[in-house]
Amino acid sequence: MKPGPLLAMLALLFLGMWLVLQPSLRREKYDFVVQVGSVELKVDELDDGRFRFVTPESLALRGEMNGAEFAEALRSQWSQWLARPAFERTMMGFFNISDWTNFAWVAVGLGGQCAFFARMLVQWVVSEKSRKSQVPEAFWWFSLLGGICLFTYFVWRVDMVGVLGQSTGIVIYARNLRLIWKERRRSARTERSVRA
């Protein structure tokens, strides 16, 4: 076995771990989280009984506040959440997102899952047609696409388990495609030399 794929696997693994750890390493200190619908409000409780929102930014910009101001800010956030249509609140809770811009990331993750489903479907259909187990090239293309999409999604979700699961697979899928290409080139050279 050549060291290239193993080194690429380790590099992608460390890149994924670094990308996932960065937000947690630079995360600002906070004491507790208040969940308002699907929105997390991170709060720092100061020593003098005052509070400071760490997130969302709109509340963080207000600075320190006393207990009454804090309670009013929470009521306001709750009212804003309830003012959203019921369907929107349900979908945001279902996808565990706090706003619709995050849905693009969910779409990337869903696209990755669809690619993984497509790879198995293609492999199954090809194997059924030939009546023997086969792994067509399309299987590896769908695997690579799905792996990249899911790796990206898991980095966004700050999900170390998902990153670890996908980082090694991406290299394996790419390596299998490279082996297929090399075999085609060898076959083409052999065919040309036989004709000559």
C-alpha positions as CSV (number, residue, x, y, z in Angstrom):
1,M,0.0,0.0,0.0
2,K,1.3,3.4,-0.9
3,P,1.7,6.0,1.8
4,G,0.0,8.8,-0.2
5,P,-3.6,7.8,0.6
6,L,-2.8,7.2,4.3
7,L,-1.2,10.6,4.5
8,A,-4.1,12.2,2.8
9,M,-6.5,10.5,5.2
10,L,-4.6,11.7,8.2
11,A,-4.4,15.2,6.7
12,L,-8.1,15.4,6.1
13,L,-8.8,13.9,9.6
14,F,-6.6,16.6,11.2
15,L,-8.2,19.3,9.1
16,G,-11.7,18.2,10.1
17,M,-10.8,18.0,13.8
18,W,-9.2,21.5,13.6
19,L,-12.3,22.9,11.8
20,V,-14.6,21.4,14.5
21,L,-12.4,22.5,17.4
22,Q,-11.9,26.1,16.3
23,P,-15.4,27.3,17.3
24,S,-15.2,25.6,20.6
25,L,-11.6,26.9,21.3
26,R,-12.5,30.5,20.6
27,R,-16.0,30.3,22.1
28,E,-16.7,33.2,24.5
29,K,-17.4,32.3,28.1
30,Y,-21.1,32.1,29.1
31,D,-22.8,30.7,32.2
32,F,-26.1,29.3,30.8
33,V,-28.2,28.9,27.7
34,V,-31.9,29.9,27.4
35,Q,-33.7,28.1,24.5
36,V,-36.4,30.2,22.9
37,G,-38.0,28.0,20.3
38,S,-35.0,26.8,18.2
39,V,-32.9,29.9,19.1
40,E,-30.2,29.6,21.8
41,L,-29.6,32.7,23.9
42,K,-26.2,32.3,25.6
43,V,-26.1,34.4,28.8
44,D,-23.3,35.4,31.2
45,E,-24.4,36.0,34.7
46,L,-22.2,38.7,36.3
47,D,-21.3,38.9,40.0
48,D,-23.5,41.8,40.8
49,G,-26.8,40.1,39.7
50,R,-26.6,41.6,36.3
51,F,-26.7,39.7,33.0
52,R,-25.1,40.0,29.6
53,F,-26.1,38.2,26.5
54,V,-23.3,36.5,24.6
55,T,-25.5,35.6,21.6
56,P,-27.5,36.6,19.6
57,E,-25.5,39.6,18.6
58,S,-28.5,41.9,18.6
59,L,-28.9,41.3,22.4
60,A,-25.1,41.2,23.0
61,L,-24.9,44.7,21.7
62,R,-27.2,45.9,24.5
63,G,-24.5,45.2,27.1
64,E,-25.1,44.5,30.7
65,M,-28.6,44.6,32.1
66,N,-30.4,44.2,35.4
67,G,-32.9,41.4,36.2
68,A,-35.9,43.3,35.0
69,E,-34.2,44.3,31.7
70,F,-33.1,40.7,31.3
71,A,-36.6,39.3,31.9
72,E,-38.0,41.9,29.4
73,A,-35.4,40.8,26.7
74,L,-36.5,37.2,27.2
75,R,-40.2,38.1,26.9
76,S,-39.4,40.0,23.7
77,Q,-37.5,37.1,22.2
78,W,-40.4,34.7,23.1
79,S,-42.9,37.1,21.5
80,Q,-40.8,37.3,18.4
81,W,-40.6,33.5,18.3
82,L,-44.4,33.1,18.7
83,A,-45.0,35.8,16.0
84,R,-43.5,33.4,13.4
85,P,-46.0,31.2,11.6
86,A,-46.6,27.8,13.2
87,F,-45.2,26.0,10.1
88,E,-42.0,28.0,10.3
89,R,-41.6,27.3,14.0
90,T,-42.2,23.6,13.4
91,M,-39.8,23.3,10.5
92,M,-37.0,25.2,12.3
93,G,-37.5,22.9,15.3
94,F,-37.5,19.9,13.0
95,F,-34.2,20.8,11.3
96,N,-32.7,22.2,14.5
97,I,-31.9,25.6,12.9
98,S,-32.4,29.1,14.3
99,D,-32.9,30.9,11.0
100,W,-33.6,30.1,7.3
101,T,-30.1,31.0,6.2
102,N,-29.0,27.9,8.0
103,F,-31.3,25.8,5.9
104,A,-28.7,25.9,3.1
105,W,-26.3,23.9,5.3
106,V,-29.1,21.4,6.1
107,A,-29.6,21.1,2.3
108,V,-25.9,20.3,1.9
109,G,-26.3,17.5,4.5
110,L,-29.5,16.2,2.9
111,G,-27.8,16.3,-0.5
112,G,-25.0,14.2,0.9
113,Q,-27.5,11.7,2.3
114,C,-29.2,11.6,-1.1
115,A,-25.9,10.9,-2.8
116,F,-25.2,8.0,-0.4
117,F,-28.7,6.6,-1.1
118,A,-28.1,7.0,-4.9
119,R,-24.8,5.1,-4.7
120,M,-26.5,2.1,-3.1
121,L,-29.3,2.3,-5.6
122,V,-26.9,2.3,-8.5
123,Q,-24.9,-0.6,-7.1
124,W,-28.0,-2.6,-6.4
125,V,-29.5,-2.0,-10.0
126,V,-26.2,-2.9,-11.7
127,S,-25.7,-6.0,-9.6
128,E,-29.3,-7.1,-10.2
129,K,-28.9,-6.7,-14.0
130,S,-25.7,-8.7,-14.1
131,R,-26.9,-11.2,-11.5
132,K,-23.6,-10.8,-9.6
133,S,-22.3,-8.3,-7.1
134,Q,-20.6,-5.4,-8.9
135,V,-19.4,-1.9,-7.8
136,P,-19.7,0.5,-10.8
137,E,-17.7,3.7,-11.1
138,A,-20.9,5.7,-10.4
139,F,-20.9,4.2,-6.9
140,W,-17.6,5.8,-6.2
141,W,-18.6,9.2,-7.7
142,F,-21.8,9.3,-5.6
143,S,-19.7,8.2,-2.5
144,L,-17.2,11.0,-3.0
145,L,-19.9,13.6,-3.5
146,G,-21.9,12.4,-0.5
147,G,-18.8,12.2,1.6
148,I,-17.7,15.8,0.8
149,C,-21.2,17.1,1.4
150,L,-21.6,15.3,4.7
151,F,-18.0,16.3,5.8
152,T,-18.9,19.9,5.1
153,Y,-22.2,19.6,6.9
154,F,-20.7,18.0,10.0
155,V,-18.0,20.7,10.2
156,W,-20.8,23.3,10.2
157,R,-22.7,21.4,12.8
158,V,-19.5,21.1,14.9
159,D,-20.0,17.3,15.0
160,M,-16.7,15.6,15.6
161,V,-18.2,12.1,15.2
162,G,-19.5,12.9,11.8
163,V,-16.2,14.5,10.7
164,L,-14.3,11.5,11.8
165,G,-16.6,9.2,10.0
166,Q,-16.5,11.0,6.7
167,S,-12.8,12.2,6.6
168,T,-11.4,8.7,6.0
169,G,-14.1,7.7,3.5
170,I,-13.5,10.7,1.2
171,V,-9.9,9.6,0.6
172,I,-10.9,6.0,0.0
173,Y,-13.5,7.0,-2.5
174,A,-11.1,9.3,-4.4
175,R,-8.4,6.5,-4.3
176,N,-10.8,4.0,-5.9
177,L,-11.6,6.5,-8.6
178,R,-7.9,7.0,-9.2
179,L,-7.4,3.2,-9.4
180,I,-10.2,3.0,-12.0
181,W,-8.6,5.7,-14.1
182,K,-5.1,4.1,-13.9
183,E,-6.6,0.7,-15.0
184,R,-8.3,2.4,-17.9
185,R,-5.0,4.0,-19.0
186,R,-3.2,0.7,-18.7
187,S,-5.9,-1.1,-20.7
188,A,-5.8,1.7,-23.4
189,R,-1.9,1.4,-23.6
190,T,-2.1,-2.4,-23.9
191,E,-4.8,-2.2,-26.5
192,R,-2.7,0.3,-28.6
193,S,0.4,-1.9,-28.3
194,V,-1.6,-5.0,-29.4
195,R,-3.0,-3.1,-32.5
196,A,0.5,-1.8,-33.4
